[in-house]
Amino acid sequence: MRQIVLDTETTGLEVTQGHRVIEIGCVELVNRRSTGRHFHRYLNPERDIDAGAQAVHGISRERLEREPKFAQIAAELLEFVSGAELIIHNAPFDLGFLDAELARLADEARRLASVCTVLDTLVLAREMHPGQRNSLDALCKRYQVDNSRRELHGALLDARILADVYLAMTGGQSSLALAEAPAVLDENGAANVRLRRPVAGLKIVRASATELAAHEKMLDLLTKSSAGACVWRSDT
């Protein structure tokens, strides 16, 4: 099973206002193990970056002037994610921006979810922890994932952190215990992903020698008080 953990950084929060993707970070998992393969690109957005967005990720427009445009890396990105399950925290945000970038390409009238399925870890976290904070930082704290290097947001760093959080959330099993239907996009381009909660592995706790001795002592008392009719020592 191949999964791609994906994150983006953008020039602003609203794709409807013409904001663009400036960084894409992806890490690959196969059978729930990191392969070491990743896809990481900075992009020239051909527009200014909102001050609020720059405060979050620390990337200036000047820093991106010599980076490729999305059209130049689109085919490589689609090849990397094709056929995989995308794991994204707040998937509608990232998919909305990436689909808008794809829509700008004359020869690419497709959406990202047409080449892969999507699992939204924010939806999963809200199902598992209703009424609690479920930001990536909050999940790191809850699952004891080290995010000490996350002074600023970065797509590749956040994708790596999300991979650790996702594996911790779903129990760390060697085989995925989470079933998901393929993503269906609504008229606004948002991903509607139906999830089933992971089946947690049952931990078997064996009784200690002291506990077994105490149990036998209690059975002795029951046998004596019931004139030998203790059902827990019955052979039938």
C-alpha positions as CSV (number, residue, x, y, z in Angstrom):
1,M,0.0,0.0,0.0
2,R,1.5,3.3,-1.1
3,Q,0.6,6.6,0.7
4,I,1.8,10.1,0.2
5,V,1.7,12.6,3.0
6,L,1.3,16.1,1.5
7,D,1.4,19.7,2.6
8,T,1.5,23.0,0.9
9,E,2.4,26.7,1.7
10,T,0.6,29.5,-0.1
11,T,0.6,33.2,-0.7
12,G,-2.6,33.6,1.3
13,L,-5.6,31.8,2.8
14,E,-8.2,32.3,0.1
15,V,-7.8,30.5,-3.2
16,T,-10.9,32.5,-4.5
17,Q,-8.8,35.7,-4.2
18,G,-6.2,34.3,-6.6
19,H,-3.7,33.2,-4.0
20,R,-1.1,30.6,-5.2
21,V,0.9,27.7,-4.1
22,I,4.5,28.5,-3.2
23,E,5.8,25.2,-1.7
24,I,4.8,21.6,-2.0
25,G,6.1,18.9,0.3
26,C,5.4,15.1,0.0
27,V,6.8,12.1,1.8
28,E,6.2,8.5,0.7
29,L,5.0,5.6,2.9
30,V,4.8,2.1,1.7
31,N,3.1,-0.4,3.9
32,R,3.1,2.3,6.6
33,R,6.9,2.7,6.5
34,S,8.8,5.6,5.2
35,T,10.7,4.8,2.1
36,G,12.9,8.0,2.2
37,R,11.5,9.2,-1.1
38,H,10.0,12.7,-1.1
39,F,8.9,15.4,-3.5
40,H,9.7,19.0,-2.6
41,R,9.5,22.1,-4.7
42,Y,9.4,25.9,-4.1
43,L,7.4,27.7,-6.7
44,N,7.3,31.2,-8.2
45,P,3.7,32.4,-7.5
46,E,3.9,35.3,-9.9
47,R,2.2,37.5,-7.4
48,D,2.8,39.1,-4.0
49,I,2.6,37.2,-0.7
50,D,0.3,38.4,2.1
51,A,2.1,39.7,5.1
52,G,0.1,37.3,7.4
53,A,1.1,34.3,5.3
54,Q,4.7,35.3,5.2
55,A,4.7,35.6,9.0
56,V,3.6,31.9,9.1
57,H,6.0,30.4,6.7
58,G,8.8,33.0,6.4
59,I,9.0,32.8,2.6
60,S,9.3,36.1,0.7
61,R,8.4,36.7,-3.0
62,E,12.1,37.7,-3.6
63,R,13.2,34.3,-2.4
64,L,10.9,32.6,-5.0
65,E,11.7,34.7,-8.1
66,R,14.1,32.1,-9.6
67,E,12.0,29.1,-8.7
68,P,10.0,27.2,-11.3
69,K,6.3,28.0,-12.0
70,F,3.7,25.3,-11.2
71,A,3.2,24.5,-14.8
72,Q,6.9,23.4,-15.0
73,I,6.5,20.8,-12.1
74,A,2.9,19.7,-12.6
75,A,3.7,16.5,-14.5
76,E,6.3,15.5,-12.0
77,L,3.9,16.1,-9.1
78,L,1.1,14.1,-10.7
79,E,3.5,11.2,-11.5
80,F,4.7,11.1,-7.9
81,V,1.2,11.0,-6.3
82,S,-0.7,9.0,-9.0
83,G,-2.3,5.8,-7.7
84,A,-1.5,6.6,-4.0
85,E,-3.6,7.5,-1.0
86,L,-3.0,11.2,-0.2
87,I,-2.8,11.9,3.6
88,I,-3.5,15.6,4.2
89,H,-4.4,17.6,7.3
90,N,-7.4,19.8,6.3
91,A,-7.5,18.4,2.8
92,P,-10.0,20.8,1.3
93,F,-7.5,23.7,1.8
94,D,-4.5,22.0,0.0
95,L,-6.7,20.3,-2.7
96,G,-8.5,23.6,-3.4
97,F,-5.1,25.3,-4.1
98,L,-3.6,22.5,-6.1
99,D,-6.8,22.0,-8.2
100,A,-6.8,25.7,-8.9
101,E,-3.2,25.4,-10.1
102,L,-4.1,22.4,-12.3
103,A,-7.1,24.4,-13.7
104,R,-4.7,27.1,-15.0
105,L,-2.9,24.6,-17.2
106,A,-4.3,24.5,-20.7
107,D,-3.8,20.7,-21.1
108,E,-4.7,19.6,-17.6
109,A,-8.5,19.8,-16.9
110,R,-8.2,17.4,-14.0
111,R,-8.4,17.5,-10.2
112,L,-5.8,15.9,-7.9
113,A,-8.4,13.4,-6.5
114,S,-8.9,12.0,-10.0
115,V,-5.5,10.3,-9.8
116,C,-5.5,9.3,-6.1
117,T,-7.7,8.9,-3.1
118,V,-7.6,11.3,-0.1
119,L,-7.6,10.8,3.6
120,D,-8.2,13.9,5.7
121,T,-6.4,13.6,9.1
122,L,-8.3,16.6,10.5
123,V,-11.6,14.7,9.9
124,L,-10.1,11.6,11.4
125,A,-8.8,13.5,14.5
126,R,-12.2,15.2,15.0
127,E,-13.9,11.7,15.0
128,M,-11.3,10.3,17.4
129,H,-11.1,13.4,19.7
130,P,-14.4,15.3,19.5
131,G,-14.5,18.7,21.2
132,Q,-10.7,18.9,21.5
133,R,-8.1,20.9,19.6
134,N,-7.0,19.0,16.6
135,S,-4.4,21.3,14.9
136,L,-1.2,19.6,13.9
137,D,0.6,21.1,16.9
138,A,-2.1,19.9,19.2
139,L,-1.9,16.4,17.8
140,C,1.9,16.4,18.1
141,K,1.5,17.1,21.8
142,R,-1.3,14.5,22.2
143,Y,0.7,11.8,20.5
144,Q,4.2,12.9,21.8
145,V,5.5,13.6,18.3
146,D,8.6,15.9,18.3
147,N,7.8,19.2,16.5
148,S,10.5,21.3,18.2
149,R,12.0,22.3,14.8
150,R,8.6,23.8,13.7
151,E,9.3,27.4,14.4
152,L,7.9,28.3,11.0
153,H,5.6,26.3,8.8
154,G,7.3,24.4,6.0
155,A,5.6,22.0,3.6
156,L,8.2,19.2,3.7
157,L,8.8,19.5,7.4
158,D,5.1,19.6,8.1
159,A,4.5,16.6,5.8
160,R,7.1,14.6,7.8
161,I,5.6,15.6,11.1
162,L,2.1,14.7,9.8
163,A,3.4,11.3,8.7
164,D,4.5,10.6,12.3
165,V,1.2,11.9,13.7
166,Y,-0.8,9.8,11.3
167,L,1.0,6.6,12.2
168,A,0.6,7.3,15.9
169,M,-3.1,8.1,15.5
170,T,-3.8,4.9,13.6
171,G,-2.0,2.7,16.1
172,G,1.4,2.1,14.4
173,Q,0.2,-1.1,12.9
174,S,2.2,-2.6,10.1
175,S,-0.9,-2.9,8.0
176,L,-3.5,-0.1,7.8
177,A,-6.5,-0.6,9.9
178,L,-8.4,2.3,8.4
179,A,-10.9,1.9,5.5
180,E,-11.7,4.9,3.4
181,A,-13.9,5.5,0.3
182,P,-12.4,7.4,-2.6
183,A,-12.7,11.2,-2.2
184,V,-15.7,12.9,-3.9
185,L,-15.4,16.6,-4.6
186,D,-18.4,18.8,-4.2
187,E,-19.2,21.8,-6.5
188,N,-16.8,24.0,-4.5
189,G,-13.9,21.6,-5.0
190,A,-13.9,20.5,-1.4
191,A,-13.1,16.9,-0.6
192,N,-15.8,14.8,1.0
193,V,-14.0,11.9,2.6
194,R,-15.9,9.2,4.5
195,L,-13.8,7.5,7.1
196,R,-14.1,4.6,9.5
197,R,-12.2,4.8,12.7
198,P,-9.2,2.6,13.0
199,V,-9.5,-0.7,14.9
200,A,-7.3,-0.4,17.9
201,G,-5.2,-3.5,18.7
202,L,-6.1,-5.2,22.0
203,K,-3.4,-5.3,24.6
204,I,-3.2,-8.6,26.4
205,V,-2.1,-8.2,30.1
206,R,-1.0,-11.5,31.7
207,A,-1.6,-12.1,35.4
208,S,1.6,-12.1,37.6
209,A,2.5,-14.9,39.9
210,T,1.4,-12.9,42.9
211,E,-2.0,-12.2,41.2
212,L,-2.4,-15.9,40.3
213,A,-1.7,-16.9,43.9
214,A,-4.2,-14.4,45.2
215,H,-6.8,-15.8,42.8
216,E,-6.2,-19.4,44.0
217,K,-6.6,-18.2,47.6
218,M,-9.9,-16.7,46.8
219,L,-11.0,-19.9,45.0
220,D,-10.1,-21.8,48.2
221,L,-12.3,-19.6,50.3
222,L,-15.2,-20.0,47.8
223,T,-14.8,-23.7,47.7
224,K,-14.9,-23.9,51.5
225,S,-17.9,-21.6,51.9
226,S,-19.8,-23.5,49.2
227,A,-19.1,-27.0,50.5
228,G,-17.1,-27.8,47.4
229,A,-19.5,-26.4,44.9
230,C,-17.3,-23.6,43.5
231,V,-18.2,-23.4,39.8
232,W,-14.8,-22.0,38.9
233,R,-13.2,-25.3,39.9
234,S,-15.8,-27.4,38.3
235,D,-14.7,-29.9,35.6
236,T,-18.0,-29.6,33.7
